Amino acid sequence: MDIALEEVCADHGFDAADARKIVDAKVFVPLERSEAIPDPGTLAEVKDLLLCTLQDKN
């Protein structure tokens, strides 16, 4: 989610740290290195969901 959030915010000129403050979210810190590399399909899906939220389309 963090990678998707960073990318969506960067694409729209918004600071991801500010977005996290709005929803009181923390940066995800993976327990294992393998968890730090997202599946491309999952990343795309999460980005789409974040964009829908940003555009207020449910």
N, CA, C, O and CB atoms as a CASP TS submission, in Angstrom:
PFRMAT TS
TARGET T0000
AUTHOR 0000-0000-0000
METHOD Language model
MODEL 1
PARENT N/A
ATOM      1  N   MET     1       0.816  -1.196   0.000  1.00  0.00           N
ATOM      2  CA  MET     1       0.000   0.000   0.000  1.00  0.00           C
ATOM      3  C   MET     1       0.857   1.256   0.000  1.00  0.00           C
ATOM      4  O   MET     1       0.525   2.236  -0.666  1.00  0.00           O
ATOM      5  CB  MET     1      -0.927   0.000   1.194  1.00  0.00           C
ATOM      6  N   ASP     2       1.961   1.231   0.747  1.00  0.00           N
ATOM      7  CA  ASP     2       2.795   2.427   0.814  1.00  0.00           C
ATOM      8  C   ASP     2       3.359   2.809  -0.540  1.00  0.00           C
ATOM      9  O   ASP     2       3.396   3.989  -0.888  1.00  0.00           O
ATOM     10  CB  ASP     2       3.923   2.219   1.792  1.00  0.00           C
ATOM     11  N   ILE     3       3.796   1.824  -1.304  1.00  0.00           N
ATOM     12  CA  ILE     3       4.352   2.115  -2.624  1.00  0.00           C
ATOM     13  C   ILE     3       3.270   2.712  -3.518  1.00  0.00           C
ATOM     14  O   ILE     3       3.519   3.684  -4.232  1.00  0.00           O
ATOM     15  CB  ILE     3       4.945   0.835  -3.268  1.00  0.00           C
ATOM     16  N   ALA     4       2.079   2.139  -3.481  1.00  0.00           N
ATOM     17  CA  ALA     4       0.962   2.664  -4.273  1.00  0.00           C
ATOM     18  C   ALA     4       0.612   4.077  -3.831  1.00  0.00           C
ATOM     19  O   ALA     4       0.379   4.950  -4.667  1.00  0.00           O
ATOM     20  CB  ALA     4      -0.272   1.749  -4.149  1.00  0.00           C
ATOM     21  N   LEU     5       0.574   4.309  -2.528  1.00  0.00           N
ATOM     22  CA  LEU     5       0.270   5.638  -2.011  1.00  0.00           C
ATOM     23  C   LEU     5       1.313   6.653  -2.466  1.00  0.00           C
ATOM     24  O   LEU     5       0.972   7.750  -2.908  1.00  0.00           O
ATOM     25  CB  LEU     5       0.192   5.611  -0.484  1.00  0.00           C
ATOM     26  N   GLU     6       2.575   6.282  -2.357  1.00  0.00           N
ATOM     27  CA  GLU     6       3.657   7.180  -2.785  1.00  0.00           C
ATOM     28  C   GLU     6       3.514   7.523  -4.269  1.00  0.00           C
ATOM     29  O   GLU     6       3.651   8.685  -4.652  1.00  0.00           O
ATOM     30  CB  GLU     6       5.041   6.534  -2.517  1.00  0.00           C
ATOM     31  N   GLU     7       3.240   6.522  -5.104  1.00  0.00           N
ATOM     32  CA  GLU     7       3.129   6.751  -6.545  1.00  0.00           C
ATOM     33  C   GLU     7       1.921   7.608  -6.900  1.00  0.00           C
ATOM     34  O   GLU     7       2.027   8.529  -7.710  1.00  0.00           O
ATOM     35  CB  GLU     7       3.047   5.428  -7.277  1.00  0.00           C
ATOM     36  N   VAL     8       0.777   7.306  -6.297  1.00  0.00           N
ATOM     37  CA  VAL     8      -0.439   8.071  -6.592  1.00  0.00           C
ATOM     38  C   VAL     8      -0.269   9.520  -6.134  1.00  0.00           C
ATOM     39  O   VAL     8      -0.624  10.451  -6.858  1.00  0.00           O
ATOM     40  CB  VAL     8      -1.674   7.426  -5.904  1.00  0.00           C
ATOM     41  N   CYS     9       0.267   9.701  -4.950  1.00  0.00           N
ATOM     42  CA  CYS     9       0.475  11.066  -4.449  1.00  0.00           C
ATOM     43  C   CYS     9       1.453  11.828  -5.336  1.00  0.00           C
ATOM     44  O   CYS     9       1.217  12.992  -5.660  1.00  0.00           O
ATOM     45  CB  CYS     9       0.993  11.037  -3.001  1.00  0.00           C
ATOM     46  N   ALA    10       2.538  11.189  -5.728  1.00  0.00           N
ATOM     47  CA  ALA    10       3.523  11.844  -6.589  1.00  0.00           C
ATOM     48  C   ALA    10       2.901  12.234  -7.927  1.00  0.00           C
ATOM     49  O   ALA    10       3.175  13.315  -8.449  1.00  0.00           O
ATOM     50  CB  ALA    10       4.735  10.924  -6.816  1.00  0.00           C
ATOM     51  N   ASP    11       2.071  11.362  -8.480  1.00  0.00           N
ATOM     52  CA  ASP    11       1.420  11.648  -9.767  1.00  0.00           C
ATOM     53  C   ASP    11       0.462  12.835  -9.677  1.00  0.00           C
ATOM     54  O   ASP    11       0.191  13.498 -10.678  1.00  0.00           O
ATOM     55  CB  ASP    11       0.663  10.416 -10.255  1.00  0.00           C
ATOM     56  N   HIS    12      -0.053  13.103  -8.462  1.00  0.00           N
ATOM     57  CA  HIS    12      -1.051  14.164  -8.303  1.00  0.00           C
ATOM     58  C   HIS    12      -0.534  15.353  -7.486  1.00  0.00           C
ATOM     59  O   HIS    12      -1.306  16.221  -7.080  1.00  0.00           O
ATOM     60  CB  HIS    12      -2.293  13.601  -7.644  1.00  0.00           C
ATOM     61  N   GLY    13       0.775  15.379  -7.252  1.00  0.00           N
ATOM     62  CA  GLY    13       1.378  16.522  -6.571  1.00  0.00           C
ATOM     63  C   GLY    13       1.003  16.668  -5.114  1.00  0.00           C
ATOM     64  O   GLY    13       0.924  17.780  -4.590  1.00  0.00           O
ATOM     65  N   PHE    14       0.773  15.545  -4.461  1.00  0.00           N
ATOM     66  CA  PHE    14       0.384  15.561  -3.059  1.00  0.00           C
ATOM     67  C   PHE    14       1.438  14.825  -2.249  1.00  0.00           C
ATOM     68  O   PHE    14       1.987  13.828  -2.717  1.00  0.00           O
ATOM     69  CB  PHE    14      -1.015  14.923  -2.857  1.00  0.00           C
ATOM     70  N   ASP    15       1.726  15.289  -1.063  1.00  0.00           N
ATOM     71  CA  ASP    15       2.726  14.672  -0.213  1.00  0.00           C
ATOM     72  C   ASP    15       2.120  13.453   0.501  1.00  0.00           C
ATOM     73  O   ASP    15       1.125  13.579   1.214  1.00  0.00           O
ATOM     74  CB  ASP    15       3.274  15.697   0.813  1.00  0.00           C
ATOM     75  N   ALA    16       2.718  12.290   0.306  1.00  0.00           N
ATOM     76  CA  ALA    16       2.210  11.059   0.925  1.00  0.00           C
ATOM     77  C   ALA    16       2.240  11.155   2.453  1.00  0.00           C
ATOM     78  O   ALA    16       1.377  10.590   3.125  1.00  0.00           O
ATOM     79  CB  ALA    16       3.036   9.845   0.458  1.00  0.00           C
ATOM     80  N   ALA    17       3.215  11.859   2.997  1.00  0.00           N
ATOM     81  CA  ALA    17       3.276  12.029   4.453  1.00  0.00           C
ATOM     82  C   ALA    17       2.043  12.781   4.953  1.00  0.00           C
ATOM     83  O   ALA    17       1.510  12.474   6.019  1.00  0.00           O
ATOM     84  CB  ALA    17       4.565  12.783   4.860  1.00  0.00           C
ATOM     85  N   ASP    18       1.597  13.764   4.178  1.00  0.00           N
ATOM     86  CA  ASP    18       0.381  14.489   4.549  1.00  0.00           C
ATOM     87  C   ASP    18      -0.844  13.583   4.480  1.00  0.00           C
ATOM     88  O   ASP    18      -1.723  13.651   5.339  1.00  0.00           O
ATOM     89  CB  ASP    18       0.185  15.705   3.637  1.00  0.00           C
ATOM     90  N   ALA    19      -0.897  12.738   3.460  1.00  0.00           N
ATOM     91  CA  ALA    19      -2.009  11.791   3.340  1.00  0.00           C
ATOM     92  C   ALA    19      -2.047  10.853   4.541  1.00  0.00           C
ATOM     93  O   ALA    19      -3.119  10.560   5.070  1.00  0.00           O
ATOM     94  CB  ALA    19      -1.893  10.978   2.035  1.00  0.00           C
ATOM     95  N   ARG    20      -0.882  10.385   4.972  1.00  0.00           N
ATOM     96  CA  ARG    20      -0.832   9.512   6.142  1.00  0.00           C
ATOM     97  C   ARG    20      -1.305  10.237   7.406  1.00  0.00           C
ATOM     98  O   ARG    20      -1.969   9.642   8.255  1.00  0.00           O
ATOM     99  CB  ARG    20       0.588   8.984   6.343  1.00  0.00           C
ATOM    100  N   LYS    21      -0.962  11.514   7.523  1.00  0.00           N
ATOM    101  CA  LYS    21      -1.403  12.289   8.689  1.00  0.00           C
ATOM    102  C   LYS    21      -2.922  12.422   8.713  1.00  0.00           C
ATOM    103  O   LYS    21      -3.540  12.339   9.774  1.00  0.00           O
ATOM    104  CB  LYS    21      -0.753  13.684   8.687  1.00  0.00           C
ATOM    105  N   ILE    22      -3.520  12.628   7.547  1.00  0.00           N
ATOM    106  CA  ILE    22      -4.970  12.797   7.455  1.00  0.00           C
ATOM    107  C   ILE    22      -5.697  11.581   8.018  1.00  0.00           C
ATOM    108  O   ILE    22      -6.696  11.720   8.723  1.00  0.00           O
ATOM    109  CB  ILE    22      -5.391  13.036   6.001  1.00  0.00           C
ATOM    110  N   VAL    23      -5.193  10.392   7.707  1.00  0.00           N
ATOM    111  CA  VAL    23      -5.862   9.166   8.160  1.00  0.00           C
ATOM    112  C   VAL    23      -5.144   8.501   9.327  1.00  0.00           C
ATOM    113  O   VAL    23      -5.479   7.380   9.709  1.00  0.00           O
ATOM    114  CB  VAL    23      -5.971   8.184   7.013  1.00  0.00           C
ATOM    115  N   ASP    24      -4.156   9.193   9.896  1.00  0.00           N
ATOM    116  CA  ASP    24      -3.389   8.697  11.034  1.00  0.00           C
ATOM    117  C   ASP    24      -2.803   7.313  10.741  1.00  0.00           C
ATOM    118  O   ASP    24      -2.950   6.386  11.537  1.00  0.00           O
ATOM    119  CB  ASP    24      -4.274   8.644  12.289  1.00  0.00           C
ATOM    120  N   ALA    25      -2.137   7.186   9.587  1.00  0.00           N
ATOM    121  CA  ALA    25      -1.529   5.924   9.167  1.00  0.00           C
ATOM    122  C   ALA    25      -0.011   5.991   9.326  1.00  0.00           C
ATOM    123  O   ALA    25       0.586   7.065   9.249  1.00  0.00           O
ATOM    124  CB  ALA    25      -1.904   5.598   7.702  1.00  0.00           C
ATOM    125  N   LYS    26       0.583   4.865   9.541  1.00  0.00           N
ATOM    126  CA  LYS    26       2.033   4.754   9.677  1.00  0.00           C
ATOM    127  C   LYS    26       2.610   4.132   8.402  1.00  0.00           C
ATOM    128  O   LYS    26       1.899   3.460   7.655  1.00  0.00           O
ATOM    129  CB  LYS    26       2.414   3.905  10.931  1.00  0.00           C
ATOM    130  N   VAL    27       3.880   4.357   8.165  1.00  0.00           N
ATOM    131  CA  VAL    27       4.571   3.738   7.037  1.00  0.00           C
ATOM    132  C   VAL    27       4.722   2.256   7.337  1.00  0.00           C
ATOM    133  O   VAL    27       5.084   1.878   8.451  1.00  0.00           O
ATOM    134  CB  VAL    27       5.966   4.407   6.777  1.00  0.00           C
ATOM    135  N   PHE    28       4.447   1.423   6.353  1.00  0.00           N
ATOM    136  CA  PHE    28       4.583  -0.021   6.504  1.00  0.00           C
ATOM    137  C   PHE    28       6.058  -0.407   6.485  1.00  0.00           C
ATOM    138  O   PHE    28       6.794  -0.033   5.572  1.00  0.00           O
ATOM    139  CB  PHE    28       3.813  -0.763   5.390  1.00  0.00           C
ATOM    140  N   VAL    29       6.475  -1.146   7.481  1.00  0.00           N
ATOM    141  CA  VAL    29       7.845  -1.650   7.549  1.00  0.00           C
ATOM    142  C   VAL    29       7.762  -3.172   7.487  1.00  0.00           C
ATOM    143  O   VAL    29       7.335  -3.805   8.453  1.00  0.00           O
ATOM    144  CB  VAL    29       8.590  -1.160   8.859  1.00  0.00           C
ATOM    145  N   PRO    30       8.167  -3.773   6.354  1.00  0.00           N
ATOM    146  CA  PRO    30       8.054  -5.222   6.211  1.00  0.00           C
ATOM    147  C   PRO    30       8.966  -5.971   7.176  1.00  0.00           C
ATOM    148  O   PRO    30      10.066  -5.520   7.496  1.00  0.00           O
ATOM    149  CB  PRO    30       8.374  -5.628   4.789  1.00  0.00           C
ATOM    150  N   LEU    31       8.482  -7.127   7.631  1.00  0.00           N
ATOM    151  CA  LEU    31       9.272  -7.955   8.530  1.00  0.00           C
ATOM    152  C   LEU    31      10.383  -8.679   7.781  1.00  0.00           C
ATOM    153  O   LEU    31      11.466  -8.914   8.318  1.00  0.00           O
ATOM    154  CB  LEU    31       8.380  -8.961   9.242  1.00  0.00           C
ATOM    155  N   GLU    32      10.094  -9.025   6.538  1.00  0.00           N
ATOM    156  CA  GLU    32      11.078  -9.739   5.721  1.00  0.00           C
ATOM    157  C   GLU    32      11.272  -8.995   4.400  1.00  0.00           C
ATOM    158  O   GLU    32      10.361  -8.330   3.906  1.00  0.00           O
ATOM    159  CB  GLU    32      10.628 -11.212   5.463  1.00  0.00           C
ATOM    160  N   ARG    33      12.446  -9.117   3.854  1.00  0.00           N
ATOM    161  CA  ARG    33      12.766  -8.426   2.596  1.00  0.00           C
ATOM    162  C   ARG    33      11.800  -8.797   1.477  1.00  0.00           C
ATOM    163  O   ARG    33      11.451  -7.942   0.663  1.00  0.00           O
ATOM    164  CB  ARG    33      14.192  -8.749   2.166  1.00  0.00           C
ATOM    165  N   SER    34      11.364 -10.037   1.420  1.00  0.00           N
ATOM    166  CA  SER    34      10.484 -10.477   0.336  1.00  0.00           C
ATOM    167  C   SER    34       9.154  -9.740   0.356  1.00  0.00           C
ATOM    168  O   SER    34       8.502  -9.609  -0.681  1.00  0.00           O
ATOM    169  CB  SER    34      10.243 -11.975   0.428  1.00  0.00           C
ATOM    170  N   GLU    35       8.744  -9.259   1.525  1.00  0.00           N
ATOM    171  CA  GLU    35       7.482  -8.537   1.633  1.00  0.00           C
ATOM    172  C   GLU    35       7.605  -7.115   1.104  1.00  0.00           C
ATOM    173  O   GLU    35       6.591  -6.449   0.896  1.00  0.00           O
ATOM    174  CB  GLU    35       7.011  -8.514   3.078  1.00  0.00           C
ATOM    175  N   ALA    36       8.818  -6.642   0.883  1.00  0.00           N
ATOM    176  CA  ALA    36       9.025  -5.269   0.438  1.00  0.00           C
ATOM    177  C   ALA    36       8.823  -5.110  -1.067  1.00  0.00           C
ATOM    178  O   ALA    36       8.709  -3.985  -1.554  1.00  0.00           O
ATOM    179  CB  ALA    36      10.415  -4.809   0.818  1.00  0.00           C
ATOM    180  N   ILE    37       8.776  -6.215  -1.812  1.00  0.00           N
ATOM    181  CA  ILE    37       8.618  -6.163  -3.266  1.00  0.00           C
ATOM    182  C   ILE    37       7.182  -6.576  -3.601  1.00  0.00           C
ATOM    183  O   ILE    37       6.834  -7.752  -3.497  1.00  0.00           O
ATOM    184  CB  ILE    37       9.665  -7.098  -3.991  1.00  0.00           C
ATOM    185  N   PRO    38       6.348  -5.608  -4.003  1.00  0.00           N
ATOM    186  CA  PRO    38       4.945  -5.931  -4.245  1.00  0.00           C
ATOM    187  C   PRO    38       4.723  -6.661  -5.559  1.00  0.00           C
ATOM    188  O   PRO    38       5.488  -6.510  -6.511  1.00  0.00           O
ATOM    189  CB  PRO    38       4.123  -4.676  -4.228  1.00  0.00           C
ATOM    190  N   ASP    39       3.689  -7.435  -5.589  1.00  0.00           N
ATOM    191  CA  ASP    39       3.230  -8.065  -6.817  1.00  0.00           C
ATOM    192  C   ASP    39       2.694  -6.950  -7.730  1.00  0.00           C
ATOM    193  O   ASP    39       1.881  -6.140  -7.286  1.00  0.00           O
ATOM    194  CB  ASP    39       2.127  -9.164  -6.527  1.00  0.00           C
ATOM    195  N   PRO    40       3.134  -6.896  -8.995  1.00  0.00           N
ATOM    196  CA  PRO    40       2.697  -5.805  -9.884  1.00  0.00           C
ATOM    197  C   PRO    40       1.179  -5.700 -10.031  1.00  0.00           C
ATOM    198  O   PRO    40       0.638  -4.597 -10.113  1.00  0.00           O
ATOM    199  CB  PRO    40       3.308  -5.991 -11.249  1.00  0.00           C
ATOM    200  N   GLY    41       0.499  -6.828 -10.064  1.00  0.00           N
ATOM    201  CA  GLY    41      -0.965  -6.800 -10.179  1.00  0.00           C
ATOM    202  C   GLY    41      -1.623  -6.214  -8.949  1.00  0.00           C
ATOM    203  O   GLY    41      -2.567  -5.430  -9.053  1.00  0.00           O
ATOM    204  N   THR    42      -1.126  -6.595  -7.783  1.00  0.00           N
ATOM    205  CA  THR    42      -1.662  -6.061  -6.537  1.00  0.00           C
ATOM    206  C   THR    42      -1.378  -4.565  -6.436  1.00  0.00           C
ATOM    207  O   THR    42      -2.241  -3.792  -6.021  1.00  0.00           O
ATOM    208  CB  THR    42      -1.066  -6.803  -5.327  1.00  0.00           C
ATOM    209  N   LEU    43      -0.180  -4.164  -6.813  1.00  0.00           N
ATOM    210  CA  LEU    43       0.179  -2.751  -6.787  1.00  0.00           C
ATOM    211  C   LEU    43      -0.763  -1.946  -7.676  1.00  0.00           C
ATOM    212  O   LEU    43      -1.247  -0.891  -7.267  1.00  0.00           O
ATOM    213  CB  LEU    43       1.637  -2.556  -7.234  1.00  0.00           C
ATOM    214  N   ALA    44      -1.023  -2.425  -8.872  1.00  0.00           N
ATOM    215  CA  ALA    44      -1.920  -1.730  -9.797  1.00  0.00           C
ATOM    216  C   ALA    44      -3.339  -1.648  -9.230  1.00  0.00           C
ATOM    217  O   ALA    44      -4.002  -0.619  -9.358  1.00  0.00           O
ATOM    218  CB  ALA    44      -1.936  -2.442 -11.161  1.00  0.00           C
ATOM    219  N   GLU    45      -3.798  -2.721  -8.611  1.00  0.00           N
ATOM    220  CA  GLU    45      -5.144  -2.741  -8.033  1.00  0.00           C
ATOM    221  C   GLU    45      -5.269  -1.743  -6.880  1.00  0.00           C
ATOM    222  O   GLU    45      -6.263  -1.023  -6.784  1.00  0.00           O
ATOM    223  CB  GLU    45      -5.491  -4.154  -7.544  1.00  0.00           C
ATOM    224  N   VAL    46      -4.270  -1.704  -6.014  1.00  0.00           N
ATOM    225  CA  VAL    46      -4.297  -0.770  -4.891  1.00  0.00           C
ATOM    226  C   VAL    46      -4.236   0.670  -5.394  1.00  0.00           C
ATOM    227  O   VAL    46      -4.920   1.544  -4.862  1.00  0.00           O
ATOM    228  CB  VAL    46      -3.130  -1.049  -3.925  1.00  0.00           C
ATOM    229  N   LYS    47      -3.418   0.919  -6.420  1.00  0.00           N
ATOM    230  CA  LYS    47      -3.351   2.262  -6.992  1.00  0.00           C
ATOM    231  C   LYS    47      -4.710   2.673  -7.551  1.00  0.00           C
ATOM    232  O   LYS    47      -5.139   3.810  -7.358  1.00  0.00           O
ATOM    233  CB  LYS    47      -2.277   2.329  -8.095  1.00  0.00           C
ATOM    234  N   ASP    48      -5.391   1.760  -8.239  1.00  0.00           N
ATOM    235  CA  ASP    48      -6.723   2.052  -8.765  1.00  0.00           C
ATOM    236  C   ASP    48      -7.697   2.390  -7.640  1.00  0.00           C
ATOM    237  O   ASP    48      -8.492   3.321  -7.766  1.00  0.00           O
ATOM    238  CB  ASP    48      -7.249   0.864  -9.575  1.00  0.00           C
ATOM    239  N   LEU    49      -7.638   1.639  -6.543  1.00  0.00           N
ATOM    240  CA  LEU    49      -8.513   1.902  -5.402  1.00  0.00           C
ATOM    241  C   LEU    49      -8.207   3.255  -4.771  1.00  0.00           C
ATOM    242  O   LEU    49      -9.120   3.991  -4.399  1.00  0.00           O
ATOM    243  CB  LEU    49      -8.375   0.795  -4.359  1.00  0.00           C
ATOM    244  N   LEU    50      -6.925   3.580  -4.651  1.00  0.00           N
ATOM    245  CA  LEU    50      -6.554   4.879  -4.099  1.00  0.00           C
ATOM    246  C   LEU    50      -7.017   6.013  -5.005  1.00  0.00           C
ATOM    247  O   LEU    50      -7.472   7.052  -4.527  1.00  0.00           O
ATOM    248  CB  LEU    50      -5.043   4.957  -3.891  1.00  0.00           C
ATOM    249  N   LEU    51      -6.899   5.810  -6.316  1.00  0.00           N
ATOM    250  CA  LEU    51      -7.367   6.830  -7.256  1.00  0.00           C
ATOM    251  C   LEU    51      -8.875   7.024  -7.156  1.00  0.00           C
ATOM    252  O   LEU    51      -9.359   8.153  -7.235  1.00  0.00           O
ATOM    253  CB  LEU    51      -6.984   6.452  -8.688  1.00  0.00           C
ATOM    254  N   CYS    52      -9.615   5.948  -6.984  1.00  0.00           N
ATOM    255  CA  CYS    52     -11.069   6.059  -6.814  1.00  0.00           C
ATOM    256  C   CYS    52     -11.397   6.852  -5.565  1.00  0.00           C
ATOM    257  O   CYS    52     -12.316   7.671  -5.565  1.00  0.00           O
ATOM    258  CB  CYS    52     -11.719   4.667  -6.743  1.00  0.00           C
ATOM    259  N   THR    53     -10.644   6.609  -4.496  1.00  0.00           N
ATOM    260  CA  THR    53     -10.856   7.357  -3.261  1.00  0.00           C
ATOM    261  C   THR    53     -10.506   8.817  -3.460  1.00  0.00           C
ATOM    262  O   THR    53     -11.239   9.700  -3.012  1.00  0.00           O
ATOM    263  CB  THR    53     -10.027   6.766  -2.118  1.00  0.00           C
ATOM    264  N   LEU    54      -9.402   9.079  -4.124  1.00  0.00           N
ATOM    265  CA  LEU    54      -8.960  10.445  -4.387  1.00  0.00           C
ATOM    266  C   LEU    54      -9.994  11.190  -5.217  1.00  0.00           C
ATOM    267  O   LEU    54     -10.243  12.375  -4.996  1.00  0.00           O
ATOM    268  CB  LEU    54      -7.602  10.446  -5.104  1.00  0.00           C
ATOM    269  N   GLN    55     -10.590  10.496  -6.166  1.00  0.00           N
ATOM    270  CA  GLN    55     -11.584  11.111  -7.049  1.00  0.00           C
ATOM    271  C   GLN    55     -12.995  10.963  -6.505  1.00  0.00           C
ATOM    272  O   GLN    55     -13.959  11.374  -7.151  1.00  0.00           O
ATOM    273  CB  GLN    55     -11.504  10.499  -8.437  1.00  0.00           C
ATOM    274  N   ASP    56     -13.120  10.374  -5.311  1.00  0.00           N
ATOM    275  CA  ASP    56     -14.400  10.146  -4.641  1.00  0.00           C
ATOM    276  C   ASP    56     -15.368   9.334  -5.499  1.00  0.00           C
ATOM    277  O   ASP    56     -16.553   9.650  -5.601  1.00  0.00           O
ATOM    278  CB  ASP    56     -15.034  11.472  -4.273  1.00  0.00           C
ATOM    279  N   LYS    57     -14.826   8.276  -6.115  1.00  0.00           N
ATOM    280  CA  LYS    57     -15.655   7.360  -6.908  1.00  0.00           C
ATOM    281  C   LYS    57     -15.631   6.005  -6.237  1.00  0.00           C
ATOM    282  O   LYS    57     -14.581   5.364  -6.193  1.00  0.00           O
ATOM    283  CB  LYS    57     -15.155   7.260  -8.390  1.00  0.00           C
ATOM    284  N   ASN    58     -16.735   5.559  -5.722  1.00  0.00           N
ATOM    285  CA  ASN    58     -16.780   4.262  -5.028  1.00  0.00           C
ATOM    286  C   ASN    58     -17.331   3.217  -5.935  1.00  0.00           C
ATOM    287  O   ASN    58     -17.450   2.058  -5.540  1.00  0.00           O
ATOM    288  CB  ASN    58     -17.615   4.337  -3.755  1.00  0.00           C
TER
END
